[in-house]
Amino acid sequence: MGLLRLQASITLRRCLETNRSQRFARQLHISRPRFAPVPTKPVRAIARAAVGSYGKDGGEDGDHVLNSPSELARKISAKVLPKIPRPDVKKVLIVGSGGLSIGQAGEFDYSGSQALKALREEGVDAVLINPNIATWQTSHELASEVYFLPITPDYVAYVLEKERPDGILLTFGGQSALNVGIELDRMGVLERLGVQVLGTPIRTLEVSEDRDLFVQALKEIDIPAAQSTAVSSVNDALHAAEKIGYPVILRSAFTLGGLGSGFANNPDELRDLSAKSLSLSPQVLIEKSMRGWKELEYEVVRDAADNTIICCNMENFDPLGTHTGDSIVVAPSQTLPDDEYHMLRSAALKVIRHLGVIGECNIQYALNPTSREYCVIEVNARLSRSSALASKATGYPLAYTAAKIALGHTLPELPNAVTKTTTACFEPSLDYIVTKIPKWDLAKFSSQVNREVGSAMKSVGEVMAIGRTFEESLQKAIRQVDPRWKGFEAYIEPEDLDTALSKPTDMRLFAIAYAMFNKNYTVDQLHDLTKIDKWFLYKIDNIVQTVYALKAAGNVSEIDHQLMKHAKQMGFSDSHIADLVSSTEDVVRAHRKSFGITPFVKRIDTLAAEFPAHTNYLYTTYNASEHDVDFDEHGTMVLGSGVYRIGSSVEFDWCAVTCARKLREMGKRTIMINYNPETVSTDFDEADRLYFEELGYERVMDIYELEQAQGVIVSVGGQLPQNIALRLKQNGVSVLGTDPQKIDSAEDRHKFSKTLDSIGVDQPEWTEVTSVGAAKKFAKRVGYPVLIRPSYVLSGAAMNVVYAEADLEYNLSAAADVSPLHPVVISKFIDNAQEIDVDAVAHKGKLLLHAISEHVENAGVHSGDATLVLPPFSLTDDDMIRLKQIAEKVAFAFEISGPFNMQVIRKPADSPNTEPELKVIECNLRASRSFPFVSKVLGHNFIDAATAAIVDQNVPDPVDAMAEKRDYTAIKVSQFSWTRLAGADPFLGVDG
């Protein structure tokens, strides 16, 4: 206890004596040796909603008391901590972010969910407004009231009038919530209703968003900002650029993800860019371009007593010129010398204090790589995408802490919610490296879409990989972005290599690989073209040299213990090594295990193992010598959905979180595997053990073997877990729920159609083809249009409707590229037909629950893009009965235990005496994107029922939810981001 008591006093001094903070500043940048003051005993992590203790035994009720195990420290702190009045709030409105879009994705579901948890702990009644039905935060587990209404001033004002809350939180819903809050304040609504803005005040939000005011505020404290001029017309923009000198960067105010921003090298480019930007924002800022400088980011937390800490600092792999959301990002920073790190750290503290932020924010810098010259790019006085990344990278729950600060708590009195042994005013210390790589889905669009990335964001998601070396972390991240990529290899062959290197695109990393592997470019040449710091390029060269060493070995048997261990420490996967030595993944895996080379499981504890920590937040690495945990829980593994991409988004995260919570409700231990920093499923308290890891076969097998898990659930994380289900079963893994053989039967068109024929369920005419000739012959027989689709793909990738023979060959080659191991299926496309979605749950082939949704659009628009109506408005009772019968037949035929989804075509009857044709066009033996929608609209949780069916425990009785009459209709509408993708064709088709 003496040691802990001493630690408490250090913590108190560190937070109270802010002028001495420099002494303790360098916690994040350089990791100290891993010496714990007492041995860290493996403690079984039990996730729960409440974290920490807020006992007031040290002082009077309402006092600010240090969160410490030392009674003496608590009593002293009650006397000396500043008496900050806490806001008297009983009911608080949280403004959500609305539909997911480019620049504003699932990170706000995560931050909003953490805020709701914090409010609940404080006994505050939470009301949420958010129209995104797919999110976890819109489940009734967190908020007492949820309004599915648009995030606009009018609707938020309506909710304020109706609910009359005492306070409002504006910093957990991205730019949408911020803009609405500022507008409501201008309208006088907040003042009239007596609603208190909790956390960062409105004036601070306005100053951080209004570029002119922001630059003036920085001048007041002698912090450099980019030379800039705020303008509101095209002519003013041209005049400003003449004074500043080209090239310039244009930035939009009050927008998210750099929308409307860009670089201009001459007046013509600026005229076009400013006209577009001013259509999206009332004000733009013209700044001197600093393209090529380093871009860095600091996440800052400040409370009302002026205690301020740096939670995380991050460095962009790409130099300035690429939006930080579209950059590869590394945490902590790797190339900053100590003096530069502290220079920017001190500036961050100075700026945030001057602006008056209360809660969490981030500050972005441009730093000249050849001098100490720097300037502030922007401050986001709210939770952002970077905040979610920093939170997951450090294990510090930023959104949760920010919500507690907004309710009047100070950092010394808050516990570190992850370690549960230290206070929230400890600056996190990392003994690992985190790499974030964005996920772009630009390849899904026509070739007219510009693949270059710049100051306006285009990525739809991101991955986060954790390793003990940059090489290990980078290669993990590459595989997470796309399962087809095995590591750092030349996956493209640019025609103009120097242009591909100097102008960043979504594939520039692989252009660097091509330059190193195929053209022998040196680090100096690459640095001159890309302006990427040489430190990163030398690290990448280490990967290249390891590739050469593996190729030199020639075959698996020639790879000795040292080379195998070195390759694994460099982040090489078994399948990547297999490709380099012309072998198979299973052979390499067996060879590796014969050497006793297996990954070690380490904890993310925010403190670099300097103090005992009881955390359940884990990752694997080959750069270690011992495990941080004991494997005595034997939990049930839930495979998450991985990176957000077009076709797989926050809906599957809702499914994974709901499944894990249901398992814990049943008394089962849970193990979550996911690598998406934007999700609720990767929150530290949603599972008993969280592995921030890859979802490929190798890593899932590693964790399964280490944990000796009871089983694996593959049907709640979208297509990614499904793709490895059969292989897992073949290698002895207990895959829970529907048999992977049956999953394979549903994915394999030939087997699927044969099964439908055997149970008398109709389907469009189809055939499998391996040649263009066979496809033409089939199309001629059934007549155009025909539908082309590959197998084992997500969201209709490479699916196309072909109306004429001339287009057939081109579309066939696209399908073959997407799924080369499987034949292409071609089927008769039924024009002017209606499409129906059936979501259902079965147990051992018996239907338990089903939902029937109707598409507004005719068949031909992917169900992920279509407008869904529930309950259906035009289907007859007879149609509903027949659709239920089809669901029952399919459940029985595939012996389904768990969730499944079908798409059915309804072709109107040709005559009054005949019934409409119902043809099944697809069936997925997993949860679908519409599961959150149907669960919340019908009031029956489909994933709860599916989880019970999967583990064969507490299985509910069958319920016909569609037979219940409802006095409302729900409509699900997709959100698109066409304004960000110049050249994209907004026409909707079968490809989701």
N, C-alpha and C positions, 0 to 999 in steps of 0.2 A: 504493500500500500504506500510505503514511503516513496517508491519510484513514481507511482501514479500521482501522488499528491504533488511531488515536485513538478511533474509534467503539467499538472493543472495550473500551477502558478506561472510557469513559462508561457502557457497558452494565454493566460490573462494579461500578462505584461505585453505579449506580442500584439494583442488586439488593442490594448489601451494606449500604449505608447507608440502611436502611429509614426511619430517622427524618427523612431529607431527601426522602422520596418526594413531598411536596407540591409541590416545585419542578417536578417532571415530571408532575404529576398530570393536567393538563387536556389529555390527548392525544386523548381520544375525542370530547369534546363539541363543540369548535370546530375545524374543519379549518384547517390552516395553508395559506398560498399554495403552489401546486404548483411548488416549485423543487427539483429534484434536484441533489445535490452533483456528480454526474457525469451526462452524458446516459444515459438508459436505452436500451440497445440492445435491439431485439426479439430475444429468445432463444427458440429452439424448445423448448417445454416438453415434457419426456419424463416421463410419469407412471410411477412405479415404486412398489413396495411399501415399499422402504427409503427413508427420507429423512434427510438430514443425515449428519454424520460424528461418530463417537464415539472418534476417535483419542486415544490416551493418551500421545502423544509429549511432553506437558508434565509428566508426573508418573508416579508409580508406579501399577501396576495397582490399581484400586479407589479411586484418588483422584478427587475431584470437580474436573474441569478445564473451564474456560470454553470453550464452543464458539466459536472465533474463528479467522479466517485468520491472525492474528498469533501467531507462535511465542512471542514474548516474553510476550504476554498469557496464553497457555496456561501457560507456566512459572510466572509470578507467581501465577496463579489456583490452581495446584496447591498452593502454599504457604499461601495465605490463605483459600481457601474452607473453610467448616466441614467437619469430617470426620464426615459422617453415615453411620452403618453401614447398608449395604444389606441388605435381607432376603435370606437365602440360600434361594432357591426354585428348584426345577428343574421343578416341575409345579404349575399353578394352575388352580383351578376358577372359571369365570365363570358366574354365575347370570343367566339371561336373564329376559325379562319375560313370556313366555307368549303367549297369543293376543292379537291386537290388539283393543282395545276403546276406547270413548269415554274419553278421559283418559290412555290408555296405548297409543300407536300406533307408527308406524314409526320414531320418533326413537330408540327403544331398539335397533332393528336397526342403525341407523347408529352409535350410540355403542358398542354391543357389538362391532361389526365393527372400529371403530378400535382398541378395546382389544386385540382379537385380533391385529391387525397389529403393535401395539406389543410384545406378548408374543413374537410370532414373531421380531421384530428382535433381541430380547434373548436368543434361544435358549431361551426358556422353553416347555415343553410345555403347551399349553392344552387344557383339557377344558371343554366347554360343556354345560349342561343347559337346554334350551328346546324345548317341544313344538310351536312354530310352524314348520311345515315350509315355509311360504311365504317365509321370510326368507333374506336373503343369508348371515347369520352361521351358519345351520345347513347351509351348503354345506361340504363337506370341504376346500375350499381354505384355510380359515382355522384351524379347530380340528383337533387330532389325533384327538379323540374327541367325538362329538356324541350326547347322550342326549335322545331325544324323550320326555321324561317331564314330568309336571305340576310346577309350581313350588310345592311344598308342603314343609314341614319333613321329613316322612317320606321323600319321594323324594330330596330333596337329601342327606339323611343317608345314604340307601342308596348314592348315587353317591360320597359322601365315603368311606364304608367300602370300597367296591369299588376306587376309584382311588387312595386315600391321597395326595391332593395335599399340597404343603407350604404352599400359601396359597390364599385365596379372595378374589374380588373381588365386592363386593355392591352397588356404586354404579352399575353399568351396566345394570341390569335393572329400573329404575323402582321403584315402590312395592312391587311383588310381591317382588322380590329383597331389598329392604330389610327388609320384615316377616319374611321367612323367615330372614334372617341374624340378626336380633334374637332370634327364637324359638329358633334353633339354639344361640345363645350361652346363653340362659336354661336350655335343656335340658342344657347342659354337653357337647354333642357336639363342638364345636370344640376345647375344651380337652382332652377325652379323646383325640381323634385327633391332637392337636398341630398343628392347622391354624391358620395365622397369618392374621388379617384384614388384608389389605393396604390401604393408603390410610387413609381416615378411620376412626378407631377406633369400635368398637361403642358405647362410652359416648356419644360425640358424636352418633351416629345416634339413640340413645335420647333424648337431651336435645332434639334438634331435632324429634323426632316427638311426644314427650310434652309437651302444651301447658303443663302446670303447671311442669315442670322448665325448659322453655324460657323462660317469663316470669321465673322466679327467676334464671336465668343472666344475663338481660339486666339485671335489677335490680342485680346484683353489679357491673356496669361502668357504671351510670347511663345506660343506653340506654333510651329510652322504648318501652314496648310498650302495646298497647291494654289499657284497664282490663278485666280479664277474670276469670272464675272457671271452673275445671275441675270438671265434674260427671259423675256416672255414672247419674243417674236423672231422670225427668221432673219430679218434685217439687222436686229440688234445682235443676233448671234454672229453674223458675218462681220460686223464692226468690231465686236469683242475679239474675234479670232485674228483680225488684222493687227490689233494692238499687242496681243499675246504672242503671235507668231505660230505658224504651222510647224509640225502637226499638233492638233489639239484633240482632247477627249471631251465628249459631250456626255453629261450625266443628267438624268431626270430626277426631279424631286418627287417625293410622295409615291414612289413606285417600288416594286419588289423585284429582286433578282436582276437588277440592271436593265429592266425593260426600257427600250427606247434609247439606250446609251450606245456609244460606239466611237471609233476613231475617224478623224477626217484629216486627210493630207493636203486638201486644197478646197477653195470655196465651193466648187461644184458638189463635192462629197458632203460638205457641211450643210449646203442648202437642202439636199435630199434628206439627210439625217435629222436636221433640226425640224423640218416640216413634219416628219413622221413622229418625232419625240413630242412635239407640242400638241399633237393630236391625242397623246396618251397622258400628258401631264401639263399643268398650267405654267410650270417654270422649269427651265433647264440651266445647267451650269456649264460654261465653257472654260476648260482648264488646259494648262500647258501639259502636253503629253509627257509622261515619264516611262514610256514603254521600255522594258528591259531592266527596270529597277526590281529589286526584291520586293515581294509583297508578304507582309506578316500580319498576324492577328493576335490580339490579346483578349481573353475573356475576363471580365472584371465583375466582382461582386462587392456591393457597398450597402451598408445599412444606414438607418436614420441617425445613428450615433457617430457616423463618419468612419466606422471601421471599414477598411477597404482591403481586399485581397485580389491577387491575380490567380485565377483558377487554372488557367491553361494558356500557353502561348503556342501558336501554330505557324508553320512556314509553308508557303506555296512552293511546290516543286517547279511550277511554271512561273516565269517572271511576270511582272505587272503587264497588263494588257489582256489577260484572260480573267474573266469574272471568277471570284474565289469559289463560287458554287460549281464552276466548270473546270477548276484546277485540281490537280493531284495535290493533296495537302498532307504534310507530315507533322506529327506532334510527338514530343516537344521539338522546337526548332533545332536544327542540326548544324547550321553553318554560321551562326552568330557568335562572334567573340564575346567574352563576358561583359566588356564595357558597353558594347552596343545593346546587348540584352537588357542591361540595367538602365541605359539611357532611354530606351523605349518603355520599359516598365515604369520608370519614374514619370515619364510623360503621360502614360495611361492613367496613373493614379491622379495626376494633376488635372487632366481633362475631365475625368469622370466626377471628381469632387466639384470642379467649377460648374459643370453642367447641372449638378444636383441629382444625378441618377440615384434612385433607391430601388435596389433589387439587382438584376443582372443585365449586363450589356456587353457589346463587343466593340473594339476599336481596331480599325484597319490602318496599316501604315504602308507607305512606299519608302524604301531605303536604298540609297545609291550604293551599289556594290563596291565602288572604288573609293568612297569617302564616308564620313559619318553623317552626311547630309540626309535628312529624312523629312517627310511631311505626313500629316494625318489625311487619309483619304475620306473616311467617314466613321461615324459612330451610330450603331444601331442600339437605341435605348430600349430594347425589348429582347425577348427570347428570339433567336434566329436559327437558321439551319446550322450555323457554326456552333451555336450554343448546345444543340443536341449532340453534335459531334464531340465537342469538348467534354460534355457531361459523360458520354459513353467512353471517351478516351481516358478520362482520369478516374472515373468512378465517383465523381462528385455530383450529387443530384442538384443541378443548377436550378431547374424550374421549381422543384420542391422548396429549395432554400429561398428562392426569390419570392415565392408565395408567402412563406413564413415571415420574411422581412416586411412584405407589404402589410402584414397583419400586426406589425409593430415589434416583432422580435429582433434582437441584435445577434450578431454572429457568435460572440462568446457563449451565449446561453443556448444556442442551438447545437444539437449533437450532429456529428457526422453520421448521416443516415446509413452509410454503407458499412463503416467500421464499427459503429456503435460504441466505440471506446474513446474517441477524441472529439473535439468540438469543430464546428463548421468554420472556424477562423484559421484552421490549418491550411496552408497552401499545399495543394497536391504535389507529390513527388513521384516521378515515374521511373521504373527500372525496366522499361520496354519502349518500343517505338511503334507508333500507330501510323498507318498509311490509309488515306481515304482516296478512292478513285471514283469519279462520277460515272454514271451509266447514261449514255446517250442511246436513243433508239432511232437515230436519224436514218439508219438503213431501212427502216420500215416505210419510209416515204419515198416519193419519186426522186429520180436523179436530179430534179431541178432544185431540191432543197440544198442550200449552201451548207457544206460540212465543216466550214471554218468556225472555230469558237473564238469569242472575243469578250467584250465587256458586257454583253447581254446574254443572260443565261439560257442554255438550251437543254441541259441535262434533265432527266426525269427522275433520277434517283442517285443513290451513292452507296458504296460499300465501305466497310472499315475493317482492316486487318491488323492483328496485333502480333508482333514478333520481338525477338531480342536483338535482331539486326535489321538494318534497313532492307537488305536483300531478302531476308525471310518474309518480312512484312509486305514488301512490294509484290513478290510472286504469289503470295496468298491472295492479295487483293486482286491481281489480274485474273486469277481463277474464279474469284467470287463474282466479278463483273459478268462473265460469260462462261458457262460450264464447258463450252467448246475450246476455250483457251486453256492451255496447260501450264503456262508460265511465260517468261519473257522470251518470245520468239518473233520472227519476222512474219506476221500474219498478213501483211500487205506488201505489194511491190510497187512503190510510187513511180510514175513515169518521170516526173520532175522531182528528184529527191531533195535538192536544195530548197525548193519552194515548200515541199511537204514538211521540211524541218524548220524553216524560218516562219512559216505561217501556220499557227497551231490549228489542228483539226481534231475531231474526236478520236483519230487513230494515230496521233503523232508519236505516242510511245512506241508503237510498232514500226513507225518510220525510222526511229532511232535504232531499233533492233535490226532493221534491214541495213541501215548504214554501217553498223558495227559488224554484223555477221557476213554480209554479202559484198560490201564495198570497202571494208577495212578503214572506215573513218576513225580518226584519233579523237581523244577526249577534247583536245584543243579545237579541232575542226568543228566538232559538235557544239562546243560552247560558243564559238563565234557565230554559228548559225541560229542556235536556239536561245542563247543567253541563259540557259539553265546552269545553275552553279556547278562548278567542276566537282565538288564533293559528291553530289548525286551521280554525276556521270562516271566517276571513278568507282563508285559502289556498283553501278550497273555493269561496269567492265569486269568486276569480280564475278558476276553471274556469267558473263560471256566466256571468261577463262575457264570456269567450271564446266560449261557446255563442251568446250574443246577437250578438257580432261576426260569427260565421260565418253565423248566420241572416240578418243584415242584408246580407251579401254577396249572398245570393239564389241564385247558381249558381256552379259551379266556376270558370268563366272570370273571375269577379269577385274570386276569392281571389288577392291579390297575394303576392309573395315574402315580405313582412314578416308578413302575417297567417298564411300557411301555416307559416312557421318558428315563429311564436309558438305556434300551435296544437299543433304537434308537440312543442315544448318543454314545453307544458302537459300532455303525455301523451295527446293525442287520437289515436285510430287512424284509418286511412284510411276504414274503413267507417263510423265514427262521424261523421266530417266529411261523408261521402257522404250519410248520412241527413239531416244538418242542411241540406244544400243540394240535396236531391232528386236525387242523382246515384248513381253506382255506385262500388264500391270500386276497380275497375280504372281508371276514368276519373280518380279522385282520385289514385291512385298514379302514373299517367302524368303528370298535371299537376304533382305534387310533384317527381317526378324531372326534369321539364323545367326546374325551378328549380335543380337540383343539390342538393336537400335530401334527404340520406340519413343514416341513423344512424351514429354513431361507436362503435367498439368500445373499451371501457376495461377496465383490469385491476382486480381486487380484490387488493391487495398487502399489506394490513394496515397500511401505513405512509404512506398518502396520497401516494404517489410521492415521499416525502422521501429514499428510498434506492433504489438499483437493485434490481429484483426480477425473478425469473425465474418468474413464475406463469402458469398456464394457466387461471386462474379469471376469466371474462369476463362483461361485460354490455354492452348497447347503450344509448346515450343521444343525444338531440338537443342536449343542453346541453354541447357540447364543440366543439373545433376541429380535433382530430387523433386518429388511431388510436394505440393503445398497442402494437399488434402488426402484424407483416407477414403478409400472406396468401399464404404460399408453401408451405403443407403439403398443400392440396387433399385433405383427409381425407374419410372416410365419415361421414355424419351419422346419428346414432341419435336418434329422437324418443322421449322418455320419456313417462311416463303422466300427468304433471301431478298435480293435487291428489288426495289420498286422499278417496274418497267411497264411499257405499254402492254396491257393485258394482265398484269399481276401487281396489284396495288394494296392499299390499306385494308381492303376487304379480307384478304387472307391473314393479315395480322390480327384482325378482330377474331377470326376463326381460331387461330393458334392460342391467343390469350384466353378466349372463352374455354377452349379445351383444357388448357393447363389449370385454370381455376376450378373447373368441374372435377378434374382428377384429384386435386388437393381437397376439395369438398368431400370426396369419397374416401379420404384418408390415405391417398397414395402419394409417394414422393415423386416429384417431377423434375425432369431434366430438359431444359429448352436449348435448342441449337439454332442460332440465327446470327447473321453478321450485318444486319441493317441498322445503322445508328439512329434512324428516324422513327423507330418503332416502339410501341408499348411493350411488345414481347421481349425486347432486350432491356427492359427496365429491371433494376436489381431486385425488386421484390415481387416479381410476377411468377417466379418458379423457385423451387428449392435449390436448384443449381442451374446457372446460366452459363453456357459455353458460347463465347463470342467467336464462332468458328465457321469454317467452310461447311457446305451442305453436300459435298461430293462424297462418293462411295468411300474413299480412303479415310477421310476424317471421321465420318459417321461410324465406320467399323472400328477405328481406333478408340473412340469414346465409348462405344458399346462394349468393347472388350475390357477396357479399363474399369468402367462402372459396373460391369456384369449386370446390365440393365434387365428389367423384367420383360421389356418389349419396346417396340418402336411404332409410333403412330405417323403414318405417311399421308393421310388423307385430308389434313386441314391446312396444308401449306402450299396449295396450288400445284403446278405441274412439276416443279423441281424435285420434290421428294418422290413423286410418282415414278420419275424416270429411273430411279435407282432401286425401287421397291423389289422388283423381281430378282435382281442381283443380290440384294441383301438376304432374301429368303434362301437363295441357292447356296449362300455361304453361311447358313446356320443361324441367321438372325431371326428372332421371333417378331415377325411383322404382325401387329395387332389389327383386328378388323378384317375387312374384305381380303381374301387370299390374293397375293400378287399375281398368281397365275390368271385369276379372273380379271384383274386390272389389265394384264397384258392382252387378254381376249377382247376387252372393250377397246383398247388402243389399236389393236391389229384389225384393220377393216375387214379382212377376210374372215377371221374368226368371229368378229362381232356380227357380221351380216348372216353368217351361218346360224348363229345362235338365235337371231331375230326370226329367221325363217322357221326354225324348229319350234318356236312358241307362237307362231302365227301373228307376228307383229309386222306391219307393212313398212317398207322403206323405199326410197327412190332407187331406180335401176342404177347399178354401179359396176365397175370392173377395176382390177389392179393392172397397171401397165408398166412395162419396163422399156417400151420403145414408142417413138412418135407414131409409127405406122399403126400400132395396136390402138393408140388413143384416137387417131383419125377414123379408124374403122368403127370403133364403138360410138363415137360422136355422130357419125353418118347414120348409124342404125337407129339411135334413140332420138336424134335431131338436136340441133342447138337451141338454147344455150346449155352448156355443161359446166360442172363445177370441178375444179382441180384442187386436190388437197394432199399434203404430205401427212405421214403418221407421226405420232409422238412429238407434237409441237404445241405451243401455248398460243392462245388467243388468235387462232386462225392464221398463224404466220405462213406466208406464201400461198394462201388460199386465193383463188381467183375464179371469177365467172367469165367464161369465154363464149362470145356470141358468134364467132366466125372462125373458119379453119385457119385463116392467115395468122391469128393470134395464138394458136395452140402451141406451136413449138417453143416460142419465147416463154410462155407461162409454165410449160413443163420443165424447162431447164431451171427456172427459179425455184420450183418445188423440189427438184432433185438436189439443188445446192443446200437447201435447208435441212433435209432429212435424207442424207445419202445412203444410209444403211437399210432403208426401207423402201419398198416400191411405192409409186405414186398412185393415189386412188382418183378415179375420174367417175363422176356420177351425173345423172340427168338433173339439171337445175329446173325447178318448177317456178315459172313466172307467175306474178300476181297472186301469190299464195300468202297466207298469214303464218307468222311464226309464233310459237308458244314455248315458254320456258317452264320446265317442271323441276323443282327442287324437292328432294325427298330424303328420308332417312329410313333405313331398314335394319332389321336384326335377324340374322340367319335366314335371309331370304323373305322375311315377312315385313310388309310395309308398316311403318309406325306413324309416319307424318309426311305430308306432302303439301306443296304449294304450287299453284298454277298461275303464272303471270303471262300477260299478253303483250306482244310487241305492237306499238303504234305503227311503225314502219312495216312495209311488206317484207317477206323473206328476202334475204340478200344483204341485209345490214347485220353485222356481227352483234351477237347478244350483248357484248360489253359496250357497244356504241349505241345500241338501240334504246328507245324510250319504253320503259316497262310500266305496265299498269296492273295493279293488284288491289282488290279482286278484279278479274277480267270483266270487261264491259260488254263484249259482244258474243261470248260463248254461251251456248244453250246448256241446260241441265244435262241433256243427253251427251253433249261434248265433254262436260266435266266428268261424267260417269265413265265414259270411254277412256279418257286420259288417265284417270285413276287406275282403271283396269290394266292399261299399258304399263304404268309404273309398277303395279303388283307383279305382272308377268316378268318384267325386266329384273326386278329385285329377286324374284324366285330363281330365274334362269342363271343369274350371276352369283347367287348365294351371297348377296350383299349384307355386310354388317358394318354400318356406318353411313356416311353421306353419299349421295349421288345426284347427278344433274342430267337432264335430257333436253334436247331441243327437238321440237316436233313441228312438222309442217301441216297446216290445215288447208286443204284445197277445197273450195266451195263445191257443193253438189251440182252436177250437170242438170239434174231435173228434180222437181219437188218430191218425187217418190224415193229418191236415193239419199243416203246420208253423206256428209262431207268425208273426204279421204283424210285420214290421219297417218302421216308417215314420219317415223323416227329418223332424224338425220345425224344425230350424235348423242353419245352417252359418256359422261366422265364419272368414274367411280371415286369421286372425291368431292370436297366442298367446292362450290362455285362462287363467282363474284357477287351473286345475288343473295347469298345466304344471310348476311346481316340485314339486308332489305326485307326479306320475307319474314325473318325472325322478329324484327321490331314491329313490322306492320301487323302481323297476325297475332302477336303476343305469345308466341310459342318459340322457345329458343331451340332452333334446329341443331345447333352444335352441342348443347347440353344433352339432347336426346341421342345424337350421334356418338358422343363420347361414351355414354352408358352402353350403347350397343357395341362399340369397338372393344371395350374391356369386359363386356358380358357381365355387368354388375348394375343392379338397381335399374333394369331396363323398364322404361315406362310403357303403359298400355297404349295400343294404337289409338290415335285421335284423328278425326277428319276435320282439320282446321278449316277446310274450304266449305264445309257444310254450314258453318256458323255465319249468320247474316250480319253484315256490318253497315253502319250508317256513314261510312267514309270511303274514299278512294285514295290510294297512294300512287304517286307517279315518280319513278326514278329516271332522272335525266342525266346523261353523261356530260362531263365537263371537258372542253377542248382548249388547246393553247395555240390556235392558228397564228395569232399575232406575233408569236416568237419564232415561227418557222417560215421565213420568207421562201416562197416557191412551193410550199406544200399544197397538195390538192385537197381541199376540204370536203370532197365527195366521199360519202361513207359507203363502205362495201363489206364483203364477207371477211376481210382481213381486219382483225380488231385493233 
